[in-house]
Amino acid sequence: MLLTLTGCMARETPVAQRIAASAPAVMVTARAETEPVGTANADAADDPAIWRNPADPAASLIVGTDKKAGLYVYGLDGKVRDFHDAGRVNNVDLADGVTIAGKAGILVVASDRNDVANARLALFRLDPVTTKLAALGTVSAGSGEAYGVCLYRDGAGLYAFAVLKDGTINQVAIDASGAAPTAQIVRTMKLATQSEGCAADNRTGRLYVAEEDVGLWRFDARADAPVTATKVGAADGKNLVADAEGVALAPIGARGGYVLVSSQGDNAYSVYGLADDRYIGRFRIAAGKVGSTEETDGIDLILGDFGPAYPGGLFVAQDGQNAAGAQNFKLVAWGDIAKALGLGDGRP
């Protein structure tokens, strides 16, 4: 109870005071931004997922949610390539090379909040040529309100971690190989209070989940593993300021790299080591070519070549205050973030 109260008090403190009390943050600027989502004058844009085109990196795509309307597909120029009316979808993730109706493709999974009492996952195929989404159907993710989602693959199969608003985390085995997708909850974990953002490391079998008023947690992602949680970073008002929201990974080598979490309460992003949970530093996206970010919900990060503007990787962050327009997503070169934090060029 005390943890929840502390988080609420932190949110009620003016942002300028939270920034002044938090640990120092280096500054970077975005290189591009997406067109705004269609729902204006509301907290609507929420979470991005990045697909890297290995044949033509500059033709990579971003899938982003308008949590009151559906899913957008954007090019790296920020222009809308597609919109799918899926209703209330909150978070999104994707995986390439998944067998979908007998054929390998890009599977997009979004947390479906259209029924707040019964969580579901909405599944889509993303066509990299037409850049269009095709609905595959929905599967059950348990009782409660769907909130966060992230995908994980190991030798046993493909899983979605469905993070419910009350902190329940259901590990859902997904099979999209048939005419219609099927799913089964194979394991359940629980955090004490409201949680949302998550990311899973396929190399190490680790799952990271943000409990908004408490901090960032790490679990074993394997379906047959114990459900013990390890706290990586506390929402202490310094290194991480509540709400702790989106989570993204920068995997480097066999076990190294970084985990990033949106420090929404002071408009920053906190970085920890994947190998040792060590606090690395933090950054903010300042006003520049396309403006700053504030109150970021979802984030995503993929390392690798994304063309001349993003040679080492692409970081995408939801912008909760996009000047006078509707909310959108900002695109930042991972190399700029790594350099600002003293991490070299950030390349794997």
N, C-alpha and C positions, 0 to 999 in steps of 0.2 A: 504493500500500500504506500509506503514512504517513497519508493522509487517512482511510482506513478505520480504522486503529488509533486515531487521534485521536477519531473519532466513538465508537468502542466505549468508550474511556476516559471520555468525557463522560457516557455513559449510566450507567457504573458509579459515578460521583460522586453522592453523595446529592442529592436534588432541592433541598433547602434551600441547599446550597452552590452549585448551578448558578444558582438564583434570585439569590443574593447576588452572584454574579460577573457576571450578565447586565446589560444596559442597563436603565434604569428603564422601568417599564410603568405606564400609567394603568389605573384600575379601572372596570369597568362591571358591571352586573348583568343577569341574564336576566329576561325577563318571563314566560316560560312554559317548559315542558319536555314532552317526549313521554313516553308510557307506556314502560316498559322493554321491550327486546326479550325474546323468549321464552327465549333461552339464558342461564341464570343461572350465576353463579360462573365466568365465563370472559370472555376478551377477545373479544367477539362483535359488538356494534354497531360500525359502521365509518364509513360515508360517507353523507351526505345529498344530495339534489337537490331543488330547489324549483321548483314550478310556480305561477306567479302567474295567478290568475283575473281577466282584465281586466274582465269584466262584474260580478263580485262579489268584490273583493279579499279580503274577510274569509273567503271560501270557498276560498281557495288551499290547495294541498296540498303535503306533503313526502313524498318517497319516501326511505326509509332502509334500509340493508342490515344484516342479521344475517349476518355472514360465515360462520356455521356452519349456517345454516338457510334463508335466503331474503330476500324483500323485504317491507317494511312500507309502507303508505300511512297517513299521519297527517293530521288536520286541524290548523289553527292552535291549536286547544284542546289539542293533544297526544294526543288520543284516536285509537286505531287505527281506521282505516276499512277496511283490507283487509290480508291477509297472503297472500303467494304462496310456496309451498314450491318454491324454486329451488335448494336445496342451497347449496353454497359459492360465494356471490357476494360479491365484495370491495368494489369501488367502483361508483358509479352516476352517470349523468348523464341529462338529458332534453332534448328539443327539441320545441317546439310548431310546428304548421303543416307537419308532414312528411306526405307522401303515403304512406299505409299501406293496402295492398291496394285502391288506387284512391280512397281517401277521406282527406282531411286530418285529422290527429289529433296526439296527443301521443305521441311515441316515447320510450320509456325503454330505456336500454342499460346493462347491468351487466357487469362483468368476471367471467367464469365460471371458477372454479378447481377444478371438479369433477374435471378431469384435469390434474394439475400438470405433465405433460409436453407438453400440447397446449393452448395458450391458446385460449379461445373468448369470444365476446361473446353474451350472452343478451339477446334483444330482446322488448319487451312494448309493448302499447298501453295507455295509461292513459285510462280513461273519466272525464271530469270530472264527469259527472252521477251515475253510480253509484259513483264513486271506486274502481273495481275495476281490477285489472291482468289483461290477457289475454296469454298467452304467444304469441309469433309464431315462435319457434324460435331456434336458435343458429347463429352463423357462425364460421368459423375466424379467429383473430387471430395465428397463427404458432406456432412451436415454443417451448415454455417455459411458465412459470407465469404466468397472468394476474394482474395486481395492480391497477394504476390504469386509469381510463378517463375521457376527456372528449370532448365533441362539438364540431365546428367546421363552419360552413357558409360557402361562398362561391359565386360564380357558377358554379363547376364542379360543385357538388353538396354532399352531406353526407358528412362523414368522422368516424370515431372514432379517436382516438389511444389505442392499446392499449399501456399501459406494463407491460412484463414485469418480473418481480422482479429480474432480473439487469441492469436498466438499458436494455434494448432498448426502443425506441419504434417501433411499427409504425403507420403511417398507413393506415387501412382505409377504402376507399370503400364506403359502404353504400347499397343500394337496397332499400327496403321496399315499393315500389309494386306488386309482383306478389303472387301467391298465397302465396309464401314469400320471405323476405328473402334477398338475395344480398350478397356482399362480396368485395372484392379488395384485397390489400395493394399499395399504390402507391408507398410510400416507407418506408425504415427509417432511424432515427437510433439513436445509442447513447451512453449515459452509462456511466461506468466501473464504478459500484457500484450497490447496491440503490436503486431509485427507485419512487415510487408516485404521489403526488398530481399532478394536472395541471389546467390550465384554458386555454381558447383564446379569444382576442378576435376576434370576427367582424368588427369594424370595421377593425382594423389588420392582421389576418392574422398575429397573434403567438401562439405557444404557450409556456406556462410549465410547467416540470416541476421537481418537488422531488427532488433526489438526497439521500437521507436524511442521510448523514454528511458531505456536501460543501456543499450549499446549493441555491439556487434558480437555474434556468437559463432562458434565453429562446431560442426557435428561431423561424424563419420557418415559419408554418403552411401555406403554399401547397404543393400537391403537387409542383409543378415547381421549387421553390426549393432552393438549396444547404442542406446540413444543418449548417451552422456553428452552434455554441452560444455564447451570451454569458452570462457569470455576472452575475446581478442582485444576489444577496446571498450571502455566504459563511456557512456554519455555523461561526461564529467563537467561539461561546460567549458572545457579547455581544448583538449585534442579532438573531441567530438561533442557537438552540441545538439541536443534533442530539437527536432526529431531526427533520428537516424533513419535514413530512407533507402535510396537505391544502392545496390551493391554491384561491383564489376571487378573482373580479374584481369591481371596482366601476367600470364604464366611465362616464365623464362627458365629454360633448362629443365632438368628432371624434377626439381621440387621448388625452385626459386621463383622470384617474381613478386608481385604486389597485389593486394586487395584494396580496392577503393570503396569508400562509402560516403554518401551524400550527408554532410553535416548541415542539414536543412536550416537549423535554428540560427546559424550565423552566415548563411550563404557561402559555404565553403565545402571542400572535399578532403577527407582525411585518408591517409595512405599508410598501410601496414605491410609488413613482410609476410609472404606466404610461408616461408621456411620456418620462421621463428616467432610469428605474431608481433614482431617488434614495431613500435610506432616509428614511421619514417618521416612524416611531415604532412603539410597540408597546403592547398592552393585554392585560389578563387579565380573565376573567369571575369575579367574586368571589361569595362567599356572599351571598345576598339572599333574595328571595321563593322561589326554587326551588333555591338552592344554586349552588356554583361548578362549574368544569370543570377536569379534570386529564387530562394525557396524551392530548390530543385527536389523533385520527387525521384523519378527513375533516371538511371545512367546505364551506359554500356560502353565497353572498350574491347576492341579486337586489335591485336598486334599484327604486323605484316604490311606489305605494300598496298596502299590505296591510291596510287598515282602521285603525281608531282606535289600536290598540296599536302599529302599525308603519307610520306614515304616510310615511316616507321610504325604507323598504327593510327587508329581513329578512335577518339573519345567523343561520345554524344551525351548531352545532358538536357533534360527538360528544363525550360525556363518558366518559372511560375509568375513572372511579371514582365511580359513582353511589351513594354512601353504602352501605347494606346491600343495595340492590337490584341487579338486572341493569343493564347499561349502557344509556344512552339518549342523547337529543339535547336540547340547550338552545337556546332561541329568544331572540335579542337584537335590539332595535331598532337598525338601522344608524345612525339619528340619534343615539342615545346614544353609539355608538362615535365617530362623526365629531365630536361636541361635545367629548368627552373628549380627543380628539387635536388639537383646535383647527382642525378642517376645516370649520367652519360647520355647516349642518344636513345636509350630505352628499348633498343631492338633486342629480340630474343637471340 
